[in-house]
Amino acid sequence: MTYPILALVLALAASPDTTLILTTPDPTLLPVAKVAWDEKKKEIQVDLPGIPLPMHTGHHGGGGGLPPVVRFEMPVDAALYGFRVEVVDGQGKALPLELIHHFNLIDPNHRELFLPISRRVMAAGKETGAQQLPWFLVGVPYRKGSLLVATGMLHNPSMTDYDDAHMRLVLQYVPMTRPWPVFDAIPWQLDVAFPVGDKSFVLPPGESSRSYQGSPSVAGKIVAVGGHVHELATRIELRDVSQDKVIWSASPSLDKEKNVVGVPVGKLYGFGRLGYPIRPDHTYRVTVYYNNTTGEPVEAGGMGVVGGVFVPERGLTGPAADKADTLYVADAEHFLRVQKPKADSAAAHEHVHQH
């Protein structure tokens, strides 16, 4: 689904060379999500609109289902420390978690740690499950009224039709009036398909790998790291290239049918230890490994994402987004599902640069 009101504005500059000027899509024009705030449980519930999900609506070749992208404002001053993603029907009854392909919560007003694109606050797939950090130790602070964007994808590999499937995000928080958590954290993400665009890729037959590397904008420590992969993945890792050291590596957990059901989370903290230090003058790489035993290329069969929580060095904070950056604009077009005129797409692409 696209939003005509969010269509990219392409204007001609007054100079004779007719240089194209890109205008960033405005997320405040998105539909508003249904939000419920439970002050007693310290939970914020965000529901995406429901969509029909016929059987065999799969991501590989079958497309999948895309609920509308929505926005919401944080209803309370909160330090987020945990989340879970659910799927429910129109009456709120739980549906199988296997229907989740992915879910993303995005902060358009702050930038990612490794790229000048909108910050990914959290990401989840069917294998992610409920995630929590110690509520007294670290939390991601958001003031009441902060704008966030929720987007996701459903797929249905089962033999059951679902008339009305809703994705639901539940955020756990500590009120910011408390003296804890001890550390303010920043969420971060690295994707093998960065910098922008569709994060899935064609999976070739046999063994293969795909990587992306970059440097953080500020120094600090990675406190926790997890990952998301597709079927046929064998391993995903985060490496400190500058020191030739693996920070975290994990193989997906499989069920008896060899389906991915989880990726172990690396908790890089303990008694007297808080995280793995990273620096802007070092390079860090995410790599995902696959073994495609089907003998054929698998369309959209590959994906490799790592993400987690980062604590900046004392006195540092995560930077605000530069909404004039062409990479920021290209990323916003993608997650807001902006349709550009085909004739203009090549010219616009020339303005996109990598960082």
C-alpha positions in Angstrom: 0.0 0.0 0.0 1.2 3.5 -0.8 0.1 6.9 0.4 -0.4 9.5 -2.4 -0.1 12.3 0.2 3.4 11.1 0.9 4.5 11.0 -2.7 8.0 12.3 -3.2 8.1 15.9 -4.3 10.5 16.4 -7.1 11.0 20.1 -7.9 13.2 21.8 -10.4 15.8 24.3 -9.1 15.8 27.8 -10.6 19.3 27.3 -12.1 19.5 26.4 -15.8 21.1 23.0 -15.1 17.6 21.7 -13.8 19.1 19.9 -10.8 16.5 17.9 -9.0 15.8 18.7 -5.4 14.5 15.9 -3.1 11.9 16.6 -0.4 11.8 14.2 2.5 8.5 12.3 2.9 6.6 13.4 6.0 5.8 10.6 8.5 3.4 12.8 10.4 0.9 12.3 7.5 0.7 8.6 8.1 -2.5 7.0 9.6 -2.5 6.8 13.4 -2.0 3.5 15.1 -4.3 2.2 17.8 -2.4 2.7 21.1 -3.3 1.4 24.6 -1.3 2.4 27.6 -1.4 0.3 30.8 0.1 2.4 33.5 -0.2 -0.4 36.1 1.6 -3.0 34.0 4.0 -0.4 32.6 3.2 -1.5 29.0 2.4 0.3 25.8 0.4 -1.6 23.2 0.5 -0.6 19.5 -1.8 -2.3 17.0 -1.4 -2.2 13.3 -4.5 -2.3 11.1 -5.7 -5.8 10.2 -5.4 -7.4 6.8 -6.8 -10.6 5.3 -4.1 -13.4 5.1 -5.0 -16.3 2.9 -3.2 -19.6 3.2 0.1 -20.0 1.5 0.6 -16.2 1.4 4.4 -16.6 1.7 7.3 -14.3 1.4 9.2 -16.6 -1.0 7.4 -16.2 -4.3 4.0 -15.5 -2.7 4.4 -11.9 -1.7 3.0 -11.8 1.8 0.8 -9.3 3.4 1.7 -5.7 4.2 -0.3 -3.9 6.8 -0.4 -0.1 6.4 2.5 1.8 7.8 1.3 3.8 10.8 2.6 6.4 13.3 2.0 7.0 17.0 3.2 9.3 19.7 4.7 8.0 22.9 1.9 8.3 25.5 4.3 8.8 28.5 7.9 9.6 29.4 9.4 6.1 29.3 12.7 4.2 29.4 12.0 1.2 27.2 13.6 -2.1 28.3 11.6 -4.9 26.6 9.2 -5.8 23.9 7.2 -8.6 22.2 5.4 -8.9 18.9 2.1 -10.7 18.7 -0.5 -11.4 16.0 -4.3 -11.3 16.9 -7.6 -11.5 15.1 -10.3 -8.8 15.0 -11.5 -10.0 18.5 -8.1 -9.9 20.0 -7.6 -13.7 20.0 -4.0 -14.8 19.6 -2.9 -16.1 16.2 0.2 -18.2 15.5 3.5 -16.3 15.7 4.6 -18.0 12.5 2.5 -15.4 10.7 5.1 -12.7 11.6 7.6 -12.2 8.9 9.1 -9.0 10.3 8.2 -6.0 12.4 10.1 -2.7 12.6 9.7 0.3 15.0 11.4 3.4 13.5 12.3 6.7 15.0 12.5 9.3 12.1 13.9 12.1 14.2 17.2 10.3 15.2 19.8 8.6 13.1 21.1 5.1 13.1 24.4 4.4 14.9 26.2 3.2 11.7 24.3 5.1 9.0 22.6 8.6 8.5 19.2 6.9 8.1 16.2 6.8 10.5 16.9 4.9 13.8 15.5 1.4 14.1 14.2 1.2 17.6 13.5 -2.5 17.5 13.1 -5.2 14.9 11.5 -8.7 15.2 10.7 -11.8 13.3 8.8 -14.9 14.1 11.9 -16.3 15.8 12.6 -13.2 18.0 10.2 -13.9 20.9 9.9 -11.7 23.9 13.0 -9.7 24.6 14.0 -7.9 27.8 17.0 -6.3 29.3 17.4 -5.7 33.1 15.0 -2.8 33.8 17.3 -1.3 36.4 20.4 -1.4 34.2 19.6 0.0 30.7 16.7 1.6 29.0 16.0 3.5 25.8 14.5 6.9 26.8 11.6 8.5 24.9 9.7 11.6 26.0 5.9 11.8 25.9 4.9 12.9 22.4 7.9 11.4 20.6 7.0 10.3 17.1 7.5 6.7 16.1 6.6 4.8 13.0 5.5 1.1 13.0 5.7 -1.1 9.9 5.7 -4.9 9.3 5.0 -7.8 7.1 2.9 -10.9 7.6 3.0 -14.2 5.7 1.0 -17.4 6.0 2.7 -20.7 5.3 -0.2 -22.7 6.8 -3.3 -24.3 5.4 -5.6 -21.9 7.3 -7.2 -18.7 5.9 -7.2 -15.7 8.3 -9.8 -13.0 7.5 -8.4 -10.3 9.8 -4.8 -10.6 11.1 -3.4 -7.7 13.2 0.3 -7.2 14.2 0.6 -6.0 17.8 3.7 -4.5 19.5 3.9 -4.5 23.3 6.6 -2.2 24.8 7.7 -2.5 28.4 9.0 0.5 30.2 10.2 2.2 33.4 8.8 5.7 34.1 11.4 8.3 33.6 10.6 9.8 37.0 12.5 6.8 38.6 16.2 7.0 39.4 16.7 3.9 37.2 17.7 2.5 34.8 21.3 3.4 35.4 22.2 3.9 31.8 20.4 5.5 28.9 20.8 3.3 25.8 20.5 3.7 22.0 19.1 1.0 19.8 21.2 0.1 16.8 21.0 -2.1 13.7 23.4 -3.4 11.0 21.9 -5.2 7.9 23.8 -7.1 5.2 21.6 -5.3 2.7 22.3 -1.8 4.0 22.4 1.1 3.2 18.7 1.3 1.9 16.1 -0.7 0.1 14.6 -4.1 0.4 16.6 -6.2 3.0 15.8 -9.5 1.3 18.0 -10.9 -1.5 18.1 -13.8 -3.9 19.7 -16.8 -2.2 22.0 -18.7 -4.6 22.3 -22.5 -4.6 24.9 -24.0 -2.2 27.0 -22.2 0.4 27.1 -18.4 0.3 27.6 -15.4 2.5 26.8 -11.7 2.4 28.3 -8.8 4.5 28.1 -5.1 5.2 30.5 -3.0 7.3 30.6 0.4 8.8 31.7 2.6 11.6 29.7 4.1 14.5 29.0 7.8 14.7 29.8 7.9 18.5 31.9 5.8 20.8 30.4 3.5 23.5 29.6 -0.1 24.3 27.3 -2.7 22.7 25.4 -4.2 25.6 23.2 -6.7 23.7 23.0 -8.1 20.2 20.6 -10.4 18.4 19.8 -11.3 14.8 17.2 -12.2 12.2 17.8 -14.7 9.4 15.7 -16.6 6.9 15.4 -20.4 6.5 18.6 -22.2 5.3 20.8 -19.8 7.3 23.7 -21.4 9.1 25.3 -18.6 11.0 25.3 -14.8 11.6 28.1 -12.8 13.2 29.2 -9.3 14.2 33.0 -8.7 13.9 35.4 -6.0 14.9 37.3 -5.8 11.6 39.9 -3.4 13.0 40.9 -5.8 15.7 40.0 -9.0 13.8 37.8 -10.1 16.6 34.3 -11.7 16.6 32.1 -9.7 18.9 29.1 -12.1 18.6 28.3 -15.2 16.5 25.2 -17.4 16.6 23.6 -20.3 14.6 19.8 -20.2 14.4 17.9 -22.7 16.5 15.9 -25.1 14.4 12.8 -27.3 14.9 12.6 -30.9 13.8 11.6 -29.8 10.3 14.7 -27.6 10.1 12.7 -24.4 10.3 14.3 -21.4 12.0 12.7 -20.9 15.4 15.1 -18.6 17.1 18.5 -16.8 17.1 20.3 -16.8 20.5 20.8 -13.3 21.9 24.2 -12.2 23.1 24.1 -10.4 26.4 27.5 -8.7 26.6 27.2 -7.6 30.2 27.8 -9.2 33.6 29.1 -8.5 37.1 31.6 -5.7 36.7 31.3 -5.7 32.9 29.1 -3.5 30.6 29.3 -4.4 27.0 31.9 -4.5 24.1 33.5 -1.1 23.4 33.2 0.2 19.8 34.8 3.4 18.3 34.2 5.6 15.3 37.8 5.0 14.1 37.1 1.2 13.9 35.2 -0.8 11.3 32.6 -3.4 12.2 31.0 -6.0 9.9 27.9 -8.1 9.9 28.0 -11.3 7.9 25.3 -14.0 7.3 26.0 -17.5 6.0 23.6 -19.7 4.1 23.6 -23.2 2.7 20.8 -23.4 0.1 20.3 -27.1 -0.4 17.3 -26.7 -2.8 19.6 -26.7 -5.9 17.8 -23.5 -7.2 18.0 -19.8 -6.4 15.5 -18.8 -3.8 13.8 -15.4 -4.6 14.0 -13.2 -1.5 15.4 -16.2 0.4 18.2 -14.4 2.1 18.3 -11.8 4.9 20.7 -11.0 7.7 20.2 -8.4 10.4 21.9 -7.8 13.7 20.7 -5.2 16.2 20.7 -4.5 19.9 21.3 -1.9 22.5 24.3 0.5 22.7 25.4 2.7 25.7 27.3 5.8 24.5 30.4 7.0 26.4 29.6 9.3 29.3 28.7 12.8 28.0 27.8 11.6 24.5 24.4 11.1 23.0 23.1 9.7 19.7 22.9 12.4 17.0 19.6 13.8 15.6 18.7 12.8 12.0 19.9 15.0 9.1 16.7 15.0 7.1 18.4 16.7 4.2 20.8 13.8 3.7 20.1 12.0 0.5 20.6 8.6 2.1 18.1 9.6 4.8 15.6 10.6 2.1 16.1 7.4 0.2 15.6 5.3 3.3 12.4 7.2 4.3 11.0 6.7 0.8 11.6 2.9 1.3 10.0 2.3 4.7 7.2 4.8 4.0 6.5 2.9 0.7 6.6 6.1 -1.4 6.0 5.5 -5.1 8.2 7.6 -7.3 7.5 8.2 -11.0 9.6 5.7 -13.0 11.0 8.4 -15.2 12.4 10.2 -12.2 13.7 7.3 -10.3 17.1 7.1 -12.1 17.8 10.8 -11.7 16.8 10.6 -8.0 19.1 7.6 -7.5 22.1 9.7 -8.6 21.7 11.8 -5.5 21.9 8.8 -3.1 25.3 8.2 -1.5 26.7 5.7 0.9 28.3 6.5 4.2 
